[in-house]
Amino acid sequence: MTSTIKDMDVQQSGNQDEICVRDKVHYCVYCGKGFMNIAKHYFGVHSDDKDVQLITSKPLKFPVRKLALLKLTNCGDFQHNH
Ligand SMILES: [Zn+2]
C-alpha cells in the first residue's frame, strides 16, 4: 500500500462572513477593547469614523473592503500588544 491519496478539502461556497474573526478576540483600534466580532463592533460603534466609513462605502463583495477591514483589525491588535 503506497497510495498517497489525501482527502480533498471540500470548499464550502457562500455563507462566508466578511472576515473570519469570530473564533478569536481582536482589539479595537479606537477604544482598545477586545471583541469576538470586531467587524460588527467597527460597523456599529465606530461607523462615524472615516476609516470605517471608507470600508462601508465599498460594495460588500469588494476585495478592498475585506483588506481594509483586515488592516484595521491588525492595527488594533498591534496597538494592544505594544
Ligand atoms: Zn471600539
PDB file of the backbone (N, CA, C, O) and the ligand in Angstrom, with CONECT records:
HET     ZN  A 101       1
ATOM      1  N   MET A   1       0.838  -1.216   0.000  1.00  0.00           N
ATOM      2  CA  MET A   1       0.000   0.000   0.000  1.00  0.00           C
ATOM      3  C   MET A   1       0.860   1.248   0.000  1.00  0.00           C
ATOM      4  O   MET A   1       1.292   1.707   1.057  1.00  0.00           O
ATOM      5  N   THR A   2       1.107   1.787  -1.150  1.00  0.00           N
ATOM      6  CA  THR A   2       1.887   3.020  -1.232  1.00  0.00           C
ATOM      7  C   THR A   2       1.053   4.179  -1.738  1.00  0.00           C
ATOM      8  O   THR A   2       1.568   5.196  -2.201  1.00  0.00           O
ATOM      9  N   SER A   3      -0.199   4.000  -1.638  1.00  0.00           N
ATOM     10  CA  SER A   3      -1.098   5.053  -2.102  1.00  0.00           C
ATOM     11  C   SER A   3      -0.993   6.294  -1.220  1.00  0.00           C
ATOM     12  O   SER A   3      -0.980   6.197   0.007  1.00  0.00           O
ATOM     13  N   THR A   4      -0.920   7.446  -1.852  1.00  0.00           N
ATOM     14  CA  THR A   4      -0.822   8.698  -1.095  1.00  0.00           C
ATOM     15  C   THR A   4      -2.009   9.603  -1.354  1.00  0.00           C
ATOM     16  O   THR A   4      -1.912  10.830  -1.365  1.00  0.00           O
ATOM     17  N   ILE A   5      -3.106   8.953  -1.557  1.00  0.00           N
ATOM     18  CA  ILE A   5      -4.313   9.743  -1.800  1.00  0.00           C
ATOM     19  C   ILE A   5      -4.741  10.463  -0.519  1.00  0.00           C
ATOM     20  O   ILE A   5      -4.963   9.851   0.526  1.00  0.00           O
ATOM     21  N   LYS A   6      -4.846  11.759  -0.644  1.00  0.00           N
ATOM     22  CA  LYS A   6      -5.277  12.548   0.506  1.00  0.00           C
ATOM     23  C   LYS A   6      -6.737  12.939   0.368  1.00  0.00           C
ATOM     24  O   LYS A   6      -7.297  13.007  -0.726  1.00  0.00           O
ATOM     25  N   ASP A   7      -7.302  13.182   1.481  1.00  0.00           N
ATOM     26  CA  ASP A   7      -8.669  13.703   1.447  1.00  0.00           C
ATOM     27  C   ASP A   7      -8.641  15.117   0.888  1.00  0.00           C
ATOM     28  O   ASP A   7      -7.872  15.973   1.324  1.00  0.00           O
ATOM     29  N   MET A   8      -9.483  15.319  -0.063  1.00  0.00           N
ATOM     30  CA  MET A   8      -9.561  16.660  -0.634  1.00  0.00           C
ATOM     31  C   MET A   8     -10.364  17.574   0.290  1.00  0.00           C
ATOM     32  O   MET A   8     -11.404  17.198   0.830  1.00  0.00           O
ATOM     33  N   ASP A   9      -9.852  18.755   0.446  1.00  0.00           N
ATOM     34  CA  ASP A   9     -10.618  19.727   1.212  1.00  0.00           C
ATOM     35  C   ASP A   9     -11.813  20.183   0.401  1.00  0.00           C
ATOM     36  O   ASP A   9     -11.675  20.672  -0.721  1.00  0.00           O
ATOM     37  N   VAL A  10     -12.947  20.020   0.965  1.00  0.00           N
ATOM     38  CA  VAL A  10     -14.153  20.462   0.268  1.00  0.00           C
ATOM     39  C   VAL A  10     -14.464  21.898   0.663  1.00  0.00           C
ATOM     40  O   VAL A  10     -14.827  22.193   1.802  1.00  0.00           O
ATOM     41  N   GLN A  11     -14.313  22.755  -0.292  1.00  0.00           N
ATOM     42  CA  GLN A  11     -14.569  24.162  -0.036  1.00  0.00           C
ATOM     43  C   GLN A  11     -16.071  24.426  -0.023  1.00  0.00           C
ATOM     44  O   GLN A  11     -16.790  24.105  -0.969  1.00  0.00           O
ATOM     45  N   GLN A  12     -16.508  25.005   1.050  1.00  0.00           N
ATOM     46  CA  GLN A  12     -17.913  25.362   1.105  1.00  0.00           C
ATOM     47  C   GLN A  12     -18.095  26.735   0.471  1.00  0.00           C
ATOM     48  O   GLN A  12     -17.414  27.702   0.811  1.00  0.00           O
ATOM     49  N   SER A  13     -19.015  26.781  -0.438  1.00  0.00           N
ATOM     50  CA  SER A  13     -19.220  28.049  -1.124  1.00  0.00           C
ATOM     51  C   SER A  13     -20.280  28.889  -0.434  1.00  0.00           C
ATOM     52  O   SER A  13     -21.237  28.370   0.140  1.00  0.00           O
ATOM     53  N   GLY A  14     -20.090  30.170  -0.503  1.00  0.00           N
ATOM     54  CA  GLY A  14     -21.078  31.095   0.041  1.00  0.00           C
ATOM     55  C   GLY A  14     -21.131  31.096   1.556  1.00  0.00           C
ATOM     56  O   GLY A  14     -20.376  30.389   2.224  1.00  0.00           O
ATOM     57  N   ASN A  15     -22.019  31.887   2.072  1.00  0.00           N
ATOM     58  CA  ASN A  15     -22.253  31.997   3.501  1.00  0.00           C
ATOM     59  C   ASN A  15     -21.001  32.304   4.320  1.00  0.00           C
ATOM     60  O   ASN A  15     -20.902  31.907   5.481  1.00  0.00           O
ATOM     61  N   GLN A  16     -20.074  32.993   3.731  1.00  0.00           N
ATOM     62  CA  GLN A  16     -18.880  33.363   4.468  1.00  0.00           C
ATOM     63  C   GLN A  16     -19.054  34.741   5.081  1.00  0.00           C
ATOM     64  O   GLN A  16     -19.624  35.646   4.473  1.00  0.00           O
ATOM     65  N   ASP A  17     -18.563  34.876   6.267  1.00  0.00           N
ATOM     66  CA  ASP A  17     -18.618  36.177   6.901  1.00  0.00           C
ATOM     67  C   ASP A  17     -17.670  37.116   6.187  1.00  0.00           C
ATOM     68  O   ASP A  17     -16.801  36.683   5.430  1.00  0.00           O
ATOM     69  N   GLU A  18     -17.841  38.392   6.430  1.00  0.00           N
ATOM     70  CA  GLU A  18     -16.972  39.368   5.796  1.00  0.00           C
ATOM     71  C   GLU A  18     -15.518  39.100   6.145  1.00  0.00           C
ATOM     72  O   GLU A  18     -14.618  39.231   5.315  1.00  0.00           O
ATOM     73  N   ILE A  19     -15.324  38.731   7.364  1.00  0.00           N
ATOM     74  CA  ILE A  19     -13.975  38.436   7.820  1.00  0.00           C
ATOM     75  C   ILE A  19     -14.067  37.379   8.915  1.00  0.00           C
ATOM     76  O   ILE A  19     -14.940  37.444   9.780  1.00  0.00           O
ATOM     77  N   CYS A  20     -13.165  36.410   8.870  1.00  0.00           N
ATOM     78  CA  CYS A  20     -13.265  35.312   9.828  1.00  0.00           C
ATOM     79  C   CYS A  20     -12.555  35.664  11.132  1.00  0.00           C
ATOM     80  O   CYS A  20     -11.399  35.293  11.336  1.00  0.00           O
ATOM     81  N   VAL A  21     -13.229  36.358  11.981  1.00  0.00           N
ATOM     82  CA  VAL A  21     -12.616  36.759  13.238  1.00  0.00           C
ATOM     83  C   VAL A  21     -13.453  36.290  14.427  1.00  0.00           C
ATOM     84  O   VAL A  21     -13.267  36.761  15.548  1.00  0.00           O
ATOM     85  N   ARG A  22     -14.359  35.376  14.179  1.00  0.00           N
ATOM     86  CA  ARG A  22     -15.310  35.028  15.219  1.00  0.00           C
ATOM     87  C   ARG A  22     -14.729  34.129  16.312  1.00  0.00           C
ATOM     88  O   ARG A  22     -15.230  34.110  17.436  1.00  0.00           O
ATOM     89  N   ASP A  23     -13.674  33.388  15.978  1.00  0.00           N
ATOM     90  CA  ASP A  23     -13.122  32.460  16.964  1.00  0.00           C
ATOM     91  C   ASP A  23     -12.077  33.109  17.854  1.00  0.00           C
ATOM     92  O   ASP A  23     -11.609  32.499  18.815  1.00  0.00           O
ATOM     93  N   LYS A  24     -11.717  34.326  17.542  1.00  0.00           N
ATOM     94  CA  LYS A  24     -10.605  34.955  18.214  1.00  0.00           C
ATOM     95  C   LYS A  24     -10.977  36.375  18.614  1.00  0.00           C
ATOM     96  O   LYS A  24     -11.747  37.054  17.935  1.00  0.00           O
ATOM     97  N   VAL A  25     -10.414  36.800  19.723  1.00  0.00           N
ATOM     98  CA  VAL A  25     -10.670  38.162  20.147  1.00  0.00           C
ATOM     99  C   VAL A  25      -9.712  39.114  19.446  1.00  0.00           C
ATOM    100  O   VAL A  25      -8.503  38.887  19.412  1.00  0.00           O
ATOM    101  N   HIS A  26     -10.269  40.181  18.890  1.00  0.00           N
ATOM    102  CA  HIS A  26      -9.445  41.229  18.295  1.00  0.00           C
ATOM    103  C   HIS A  26      -9.687  42.522  19.044  1.00  0.00           C
ATOM    104  O   HIS A  26     -10.738  42.722  19.653  1.00  0.00           O
ATOM    105  N   TYR A  27      -8.706  43.384  18.988  1.00  0.00           N
ATOM    106  CA  TYR A  27      -8.809  44.609  19.773  1.00  0.00           C
ATOM    107  C   TYR A  27      -9.109  45.809  18.894  1.00  0.00           C
ATOM    108  O   TYR A  27      -8.540  45.988  17.816  1.00  0.00           O
ATOM    109  N   CYS A  28     -10.020  46.620  19.395  1.00  0.00           N
ATOM    110  CA  CYS A  28     -10.448  47.787  18.645  1.00  0.00           C
ATOM    111  C   CYS A  28      -9.334  48.827  18.614  1.00  0.00           C
ATOM    112  O   CYS A  28      -8.720  49.133  19.636  1.00  0.00           O
ATOM    113  N   VAL A  29      -9.088  49.358  17.431  1.00  0.00           N
ATOM    114  CA  VAL A  29      -8.032  50.345  17.251  1.00  0.00           C
ATOM    115  C   VAL A  29      -8.407  51.677  17.906  1.00  0.00           C
ATOM    116  O   VAL A  29      -7.535  52.496  18.194  1.00  0.00           O
ATOM    117  N   TYR A  30      -9.695  51.889  18.140  1.00  0.00           N
ATOM    118  CA  TYR A  30     -10.167  53.157  18.694  1.00  0.00           C
ATOM    119  C   TYR A  30     -10.317  53.116  20.215  1.00  0.00           C
ATOM    120  O   TYR A  30      -9.783  53.980  20.910  1.00  0.00           O
ATOM    121  N   CYS A  31     -11.032  52.128  20.735  1.00  0.00           N
ATOM    122  CA  CYS A  31     -11.277  52.096  22.180  1.00  0.00           C
ATOM    123  C   CYS A  31     -10.433  51.057  22.905  1.00  0.00           C
ATOM    124  O   CYS A  31     -10.450  51.008  24.135  1.00  0.00           O
ATOM    125  N   GLY A  32      -9.694  50.227  22.176  1.00  0.00           N
ATOM    126  CA  GLY A  32      -8.762  49.296  22.792  1.00  0.00           C
ATOM    127  C   GLY A  32      -9.396  48.095  23.480  1.00  0.00           C
ATOM    128  O   GLY A  32      -8.705  47.322  24.145  1.00  0.00           O
ATOM    129  N   LYS A  33     -10.686  47.937  23.326  1.00  0.00           N
ATOM    130  CA  LYS A  33     -11.366  46.800  23.945  1.00  0.00           C
ATOM    131  C   LYS A  33     -11.328  45.595  23.019  1.00  0.00           C
ATOM    132  O   LYS A  33     -11.221  45.728  21.800  1.00  0.00           O
ATOM    133  N   GLY A  34     -11.420  44.407  23.630  1.00  0.00           N
ATOM    134  CA  GLY A  34     -11.388  43.173  22.851  1.00  0.00           C
ATOM    135  C   GLY A  34     -12.779  42.730  22.452  1.00  0.00           C
ATOM    136  O   GLY A  34     -13.723  42.810  23.239  1.00  0.00           O
ATOM    137  N   PHE A  35     -12.897  42.261  21.213  1.00  0.00           N
ATOM    138  CA  PHE A  35     -14.199  41.807  20.721  1.00  0.00           C
ATOM    139  C   PHE A  35     -14.059  40.544  19.899  1.00  0.00           C
ATOM    140  O   PHE A  35     -13.094  40.377  19.153  1.00  0.00           O
ATOM    141  N   MET A  36     -15.033  39.654  20.040  1.00  0.00           N
ATOM    142  CA  MET A  36     -15.042  38.432  19.237  1.00  0.00           C
ATOM    143  C   MET A  36     -15.377  38.766  17.789  1.00  0.00           C
ATOM    144  O   MET A  36     -14.820  38.183  16.859  1.00  0.00           O
ATOM    145  N   ASN A  37     -16.272  39.691  17.616  1.00  0.00           N
ATOM    146  CA  ASN A  37     -16.640  40.102  16.264  1.00  0.00           C
ATOM    147  C   ASN A  37     -16.298  41.581  16.082  1.00  0.00           C
ATOM    148  O   ASN A  37     -17.141  42.461  16.254  1.00  0.00           O
ATOM    149  N   ILE A  38     -15.064  41.817  15.737  1.00  0.00           N
ATOM    150  CA  ILE A  38     -14.567  43.189  15.636  1.00  0.00           C
ATOM    151  C   ILE A  38     -15.226  43.937  14.486  1.00  0.00           C
ATOM    152  O   ILE A  38     -15.421  45.150  14.566  1.00  0.00           O
ATOM    153  N   ALA A  39     -15.565  43.231  13.431  1.00  0.00           N
ATOM    154  CA  ALA A  39     -16.213  43.881  12.276  1.00  0.00           C
ATOM    155  C   ALA A  39     -17.541  44.486  12.690  1.00  0.00           C
ATOM    156  O   ALA A  39     -17.872  45.614  12.323  1.00  0.00           O
ATOM    157  N   LYS A  40     -18.291  43.722  13.456  1.00  0.00           N
ATOM    158  CA  LYS A  40     -19.592  44.178  13.939  1.00  0.00           C
ATOM    159  C   LYS A  40     -19.419  45.403  14.829  1.00  0.00           C
ATOM    160  O   LYS A  40     -20.213  46.342  14.778  1.00  0.00           O
ATOM    161  N   HIS A  41     -18.379  45.377  15.633  1.00  0.00           N
ATOM    162  CA  HIS A  41     -18.094  46.486  16.534  1.00  0.00           C
ATOM    163  C   HIS A  41     -17.748  47.758  15.756  1.00  0.00           C
ATOM    164  O   HIS A  41     -18.262  48.840  16.042  1.00  0.00           O
ATOM    165  N   TYR A  42     -16.872  47.602  14.776  1.00  0.00           N
ATOM    166  CA  TYR A  42     -16.471  48.757  13.960  1.00  0.00           C
ATOM    167  C   TYR A  42     -17.668  49.352  13.220  1.00  0.00           C
ATOM    168  O   TYR A  42     -17.875  50.566  13.211  1.00  0.00           O
ATOM    169  N   PHE A  43     -18.439  48.476  12.608  1.00  0.00           N
ATOM    170  CA  PHE A  43     -19.569  48.960  11.802  1.00  0.00           C
ATOM    171  C   PHE A  43     -20.704  49.481  12.670  1.00  0.00           C
ATOM    172  O   PHE A  43     -21.531  50.271  12.214  1.00  0.00           O
ATOM    173  N   GLY A  44     -20.742  49.037  13.925  1.00  0.00           N
ATOM    174  CA  GLY A  44     -21.787  49.503  14.818  1.00  0.00           C
ATOM    175  C   GLY A  44     -21.371  50.748  15.577  1.00  0.00           C
ATOM    176  O   GLY A  44     -21.951  51.819  15.395  1.00  0.00           O
ATOM    177  N   VAL A  45     -20.362  50.606  16.430  1.00  0.00           N
ATOM    178  CA  VAL A  45     -19.956  51.684  17.333  1.00  0.00           C
ATOM    179  C   VAL A  45     -19.160  52.777  16.625  1.00  0.00           C
ATOM    180  O   VAL A  45     -19.332  53.960  16.917  1.00  0.00           O
ATOM    181  N   HIS A  46     -18.296  52.387  15.704  1.00  0.00           N
ATOM    182  CA  HIS A  46     -17.405  53.372  15.074  1.00  0.00           C
ATOM    183  C   HIS A  46     -17.771  53.664  13.625  1.00  0.00           C
ATOM    184  O   HIS A  46     -16.909  53.967  12.800  1.00  0.00           O
ATOM    185  N   SER A  47     -19.040  53.569  13.337  1.00  0.00           N
ATOM    186  CA  SER A  47     -19.484  53.774  11.949  1.00  0.00           C
ATOM    187  C   SER A  47     -19.252  55.213  11.471  1.00  0.00           C
ATOM    188  O   SER A  47     -19.272  55.484  10.270  1.00  0.00           O
ATOM    189  N   ASP A  48     -19.034  56.124  12.415  1.00  0.00           N
ATOM    190  CA  ASP A  48     -18.800  57.520  12.041  1.00  0.00           C
ATOM    191  C   ASP A  48     -17.348  57.817  11.709  1.00  0.00           C
ATOM    192  O   ASP A  48     -17.033  58.852  11.122  1.00  0.00           O
ATOM    193  N   ASP A  49     -16.468  56.901  12.090  1.00  0.00           N
ATOM    194  CA  ASP A  49     -15.059  57.139  11.844  1.00  0.00           C
ATOM    195  C   ASP A  49     -14.737  57.036  10.355  1.00  0.00           C
ATOM    196  O   ASP A  49     -15.327  56.228   9.638  1.00  0.00           O
ATOM    197  N   LYS A  50     -13.812  57.851   9.905  1.00  0.00           N
ATOM    198  CA  LYS A  50     -13.581  57.908   8.459  1.00  0.00           C
ATOM    199  C   LYS A  50     -12.967  56.627   7.897  1.00  0.00           C
ATOM    200  O   LYS A  50     -13.218  56.275   6.745  1.00  0.00           O
ATOM    201  N   ASP A  51     -12.165  55.929   8.701  1.00  0.00           N
ATOM    202  CA  ASP A  51     -11.609  54.655   8.243  1.00  0.00           C
ATOM    203  C   ASP A  51     -12.711  53.614   8.041  1.00  0.00           C
ATOM    204  O   ASP A  51     -12.697  52.846   7.079  1.00  0.00           O
ATOM    205  N   VAL A  52     -13.663  53.610   8.972  1.00  0.00           N
ATOM    206  CA  VAL A  52     -14.777  52.663   8.889  1.00  0.00           C
ATOM    207  C   VAL A  52     -15.704  53.043   7.745  1.00  0.00           C
ATOM    208  O   VAL A  52     -16.210  52.186   7.020  1.00  0.00           O
ATOM    209  N   GLN A  53     -15.916  54.337   7.600  1.00  0.00           N
ATOM    210  CA  GLN A  53     -16.766  54.802   6.507  1.00  0.00           C
ATOM    211  C   GLN A  53     -16.177  54.466   5.148  1.00  0.00           C
ATOM    212  O   GLN A  53     -16.894  54.193   4.186  1.00  0.00           O
ATOM    213  N   LEU A  54     -14.861  54.494   5.096  1.00  0.00           N
ATOM    214  CA  LEU A  54     -14.160  54.134   3.865  1.00  0.00           C
ATOM    215  C   LEU A  54     -14.455  52.675   3.494  1.00  0.00           C
ATOM    216  O   LEU A  54     -14.596  52.329   2.321  1.00  0.00           O
ATOM    217  N   ILE A  55     -14.544  51.841   4.518  1.00  0.00           N
ATOM    218  CA  ILE A  55     -14.830  50.427   4.297  1.00  0.00           C
ATOM    219  C   ILE A  55     -16.295  50.228   3.921  1.00  0.00           C
ATOM    220  O   ILE A  55     -16.608  49.520   2.963  1.00  0.00           O
ATOM    221  N   THR A  56     -17.186  50.857   4.680  1.00  0.00           N
ATOM    222  CA  THR A  56     -18.617  50.651   4.432  1.00  0.00           C
ATOM    223  C   THR A  56     -19.078  51.271   3.120  1.00  0.00           C
ATOM    224  O   THR A  56     -20.129  50.911   2.589  1.00  0.00           O
ATOM    225  N   SER A  57     -18.283  52.208   2.601  1.00  0.00           N
ATOM    226  CA  SER A  57     -18.664  52.837   1.333  1.00  0.00           C
ATOM    227  C   SER A  57     -18.412  51.914   0.147  1.00  0.00           C
ATOM    228  O   SER A  57     -18.914  52.143  -0.953  1.00  0.00           O
ATOM    229  N   LYS A  58     -17.630  50.870   0.389  1.00  0.00           N
ATOM    230  CA  LYS A  58     -17.343  49.915  -0.682  1.00  0.00           C
ATOM    231  C   LYS A  58     -18.416  48.847  -0.730  1.00  0.00           C
ATOM    232  O   LYS A  58     -19.020  48.519   0.292  1.00  0.00           O
ATOM    233  N   PRO A  59     -18.658  48.299  -1.921  1.00  0.00           N
ATOM    234  CA  PRO A  59     -19.626  47.203  -2.031  1.00  0.00           C
ATOM    235  C   PRO A  59     -19.174  45.996  -1.207  1.00  0.00           C
ATOM    236  O   PRO A  59     -17.977  45.763  -1.041  1.00  0.00           O
ATOM    237  N   LEU A  60     -20.139  45.235  -0.696  1.00  0.00           N
ATOM    238  CA  LEU A  60     -19.850  44.108   0.192  1.00  0.00           C
ATOM    239  C   LEU A  60     -18.841  43.114  -0.368  1.00  0.00           C
ATOM    240  O   LEU A  60     -17.991  42.608   0.366  1.00  0.00           O
ATOM    241  N   LYS A  61     -18.931  42.835  -1.658  1.00  0.00           N
ATOM    242  CA  LYS A  61     -18.072  41.790  -2.230  1.00  0.00           C
ATOM    243  C   LYS A  61     -16.748  42.333  -2.760  1.00  0.00           C
ATOM    244  O   LYS A  61     -15.968  41.606  -3.376  1.00  0.00           O
ATOM    245  N   PHE A  62     -16.511  43.595  -2.517  1.00  0.00           N
ATOM    246  CA  PHE A  62     -15.270  44.211  -2.951  1.00  0.00           C
ATOM    247  C   PHE A  62     -14.094  43.666  -2.142  1.00  0.00           C
ATOM    248  O   PHE A  62     -14.125  43.722  -0.913  1.00  0.00           O
ATOM    249  N   PRO A  63     -13.060  43.143  -2.799  1.00  0.00           N
ATOM    250  CA  PRO A  63     -11.904  42.624  -2.060  1.00  0.00           C
ATOM    251  C   PRO A  63     -11.231  43.699  -1.207  1.00  0.00           C
ATOM    252  O   PRO A  63     -10.695  43.409  -0.138  1.00  0.00           O
ATOM    253  N   VAL A  64     -11.264  44.925  -1.684  1.00  0.00           N
ATOM    254  CA  VAL A  64     -10.634  46.040  -0.977  1.00  0.00           C
ATOM    255  C   VAL A  64     -11.246  46.215   0.406  1.00  0.00           C
ATOM    256  O   VAL A  64     -10.558  46.550   1.370  1.00  0.00           O
ATOM    257  N   ARG A  65     -12.520  45.987   0.481  1.00  0.00           N
ATOM    258  CA  ARG A  65     -13.261  46.126   1.729  1.00  0.00           C
ATOM    259  C   ARG A  65     -12.722  45.165   2.789  1.00  0.00           C
ATOM    260  O   ARG A  65     -12.468  45.556   3.928  1.00  0.00           O
ATOM    261  N   LYS A  66     -12.557  43.938   2.406  1.00  0.00           N
ATOM    262  CA  LYS A  66     -12.047  42.904   3.296  1.00  0.00           C
ATOM    263  C   LYS A  66     -10.630  43.255   3.758  1.00  0.00           C
ATOM    264  O   LYS A  66     -10.270  43.099   4.925  1.00  0.00           O
ATOM    265  N   LEU A  67      -9.859  43.727   2.808  1.00  0.00           N
ATOM    266  CA  LEU A  67      -8.462  44.056   3.069  1.00  0.00           C
ATOM    267  C   LEU A  67      -8.343  45.231   4.037  1.00  0.00           C
ATOM    268  O   LEU A  67      -7.520  45.215   4.952  1.00  0.00           O
ATOM    269  N   ALA A  68      -9.165  46.235   3.825  1.00  0.00           N
ATOM    270  CA  ALA A  68      -9.150  47.418   4.675  1.00  0.00           C
ATOM    271  C   ALA A  68      -9.578  47.067   6.095  1.00  0.00           C
ATOM    272  O   ALA A  68      -9.031  47.587   7.068  1.00  0.00           O
ATOM    273  N   LEU A  69     -10.554  46.186   6.198  1.00  0.00           N
ATOM    274  CA  LEU A  69     -11.032  45.740   7.499  1.00  0.00           C
ATOM    275  C   LEU A  69      -9.949  44.935   8.215  1.00  0.00           C
ATOM    276  O   LEU A  69      -9.752  45.068   9.423  1.00  0.00           O
ATOM    277  N   LEU A  70      -9.262  44.109   7.455  1.00  0.00           N
ATOM    278  CA  LEU A  70      -8.176  43.295   7.994  1.00  0.00           C
ATOM    279  C   LEU A  70      -7.056  44.183   8.515  1.00  0.00           C
ATOM    280  O   LEU A  70      -6.464  43.922   9.562  1.00  0.00           O
ATOM    281  N   LYS A  71      -6.784  45.227   7.766  1.00  0.00           N
ATOM    282  CA  LYS A  71      -5.734  46.173   8.130  1.00  0.00           C
ATOM    283  C   LYS A  71      -6.081  46.880   9.446  1.00  0.00           C
ATOM    284  O   LYS A  71      -5.236  47.058  10.323  1.00  0.00           O
ATOM    285  N   LEU A  72      -7.329  47.268   9.546  1.00  0.00           N
ATOM    286  CA  LEU A  72      -7.820  47.938  10.746  1.00  0.00           C
ATOM    287  C   LEU A  72      -7.754  46.988  11.949  1.00  0.00           C
ATOM    288  O   LEU A  72      -7.383  47.380  13.056  1.00  0.00           O
ATOM    289  N   THR A  73      -8.126  45.730  11.697  1.00  0.00           N
ATOM    290  CA  THR A  73      -8.099  44.714  12.749  1.00  0.00           C
ATOM    291  C   THR A  73      -6.672  44.466  13.224  1.00  0.00           C
ATOM    292  O   THR A  73      -6.409  44.412  14.425  1.00  0.00           O
ATOM    293  N   ASN A  74      -5.762  44.318  12.281  1.00  0.00           N
ATOM    294  CA  ASN A  74      -4.355  44.098  12.618  1.00  0.00           C
ATOM    295  C   ASN A  74      -3.770  45.284  13.370  1.00  0.00           C
ATOM    296  O   ASN A  74      -2.960  45.126  14.283  1.00  0.00           O
ATOM    297  N   CYS A  75      -4.192  46.454  12.973  1.00  0.00           N
ATOM    298  CA  CYS A  75      -3.724  47.684  13.593  1.00  0.00           C
ATOM    299  C   CYS A  75      -4.139  47.720  15.071  1.00  0.00           C
ATOM    300  O   CYS A  75      -3.352  48.100  15.938  1.00  0.00           O
ATOM    301  N   GLY A  76      -5.374  47.324  15.339  1.00  0.00           N
ATOM    302  CA  GLY A  76      -5.873  47.292  16.708  1.00  0.00           C
ATOM    303  C   GLY A  76      -5.143  46.272  17.553  1.00  0.00           C
ATOM    304  O   GLY A  76      -4.811  46.534  18.709  1.00  0.00           O
ATOM    305  N   ASP A  77      -4.892  45.095  16.970  1.00  0.00           N
ATOM    306  CA  ASP A  77      -4.164  44.045  17.674  1.00  0.00           C
ATOM    307  C   ASP A  77      -2.735  44.492  17.969  1.00  0.00           C
ATOM    308  O   ASP A  77      -2.195  44.228  19.043  1.00  0.00           O
ATOM    309  N   PHE A  78      -2.149  45.158  17.019  1.00  0.00           N
ATOM    310  CA  PHE A  78      -0.773  45.638  17.155  1.00  0.00           C
ATOM    311  C   PHE A  78      -0.679  46.645  18.301  1.00  0.00           C
ATOM    312  O   PHE A  78       0.227  46.579  19.131  1.00  0.00           O
ATOM    313  N   GLN A  79      -1.623  47.567  18.328  1.00  0.00           N
ATOM    314  CA  GLN A  79      -1.652  48.579  19.382  1.00  0.00           C
ATOM    315  C   GLN A  79      -1.800  47.929  20.755  1.00  0.00           C
ATOM    316  O   GLN A  79      -1.196  48.363  21.736  1.00  0.00           O
ATOM    317  N   HIS A  80      -2.610  46.890  20.797  1.00  0.00           N
ATOM    318  CA  HIS A  80      -2.873  46.219  22.074  1.00  0.00           C
ATOM    319  C   HIS A  80      -1.608  45.534  22.604  1.00  0.00           C
ATOM    320  O   HIS A  80      -1.390  45.467  23.813  1.00  0.00           O
ATOM    321  N   ASN A  81      -0.790  45.034  21.696  1.00  0.00           N
ATOM    322  CA  ASN A  81       0.408  44.294  22.085  1.00  0.00           C
ATOM    323  C   ASN A  81       1.611  45.188  22.348  1.00  0.00           C
ATOM    324  O   ASN A  81       2.705  44.702  22.635  1.00  0.00           O
ATOM    325  N   HIS A  82       1.405  46.482  22.250  1.00  0.00           N
ATOM    326  CA  HIS A  82       2.530  47.387  22.475  1.00  0.00           C
ATOM    327  C   HIS A  82       2.205  48.424  23.527  1.00  0.00           C
ATOM    328  O   HIS A  82       3.044  49.269  23.841  1.00  0.00           O
TER     329      HIS A  82
HETATM  330 ZN    ZN A 101     -14.112  50.348  19.647  1.00  0.00          ZN2+
END
